[in-house]
């Protein structure tokens, strides 16, 4: 039992390190631990909400005395509710943890789309003979006009 707990702790640590790298690449301003807890909380709340919604809707369709006559059917329906609620919990948890990957892909696309404008601006500045430091400084200064790729020069 002790080995299983250590394995789970090691797996969670590796997942948090991977999540931290993804968050850094996406330039999101949230800690990995906090995002993980947000995912757990949203998954749990969505599972509970799904279960309660299914219970309410099924009571509208099938009245309660029907379950008293056929208790096996009631048990099957509750198991279906639980399985759908677990699927909703997993879906919400996974979706929240997948946000940095989506944001990173979006940033990559924005960089690719703005790269043409950045290279054109750098070429025009290069023809006017400034040094490399002045090129990077100028591009970082006007990064709002030249998109995500120019914004990366602010990191330099």
Secondary structure, DSSP 8 states (H G I E B T S, - for coil): -HHHHHHHHHHHHHHHHHHHHHHHHHT--S-HHHHHHHHHHHHHHHHHHHHHHHHHHHHHHS-HHHHHH-HHHHHHHHHHHHHHHHHHHHHHHHHHHHHHHHHHHHHHHHHHHHHHHHHHHHHHHHHTT--HHHHHHHHHHTHHHHHHHHHHGGG-
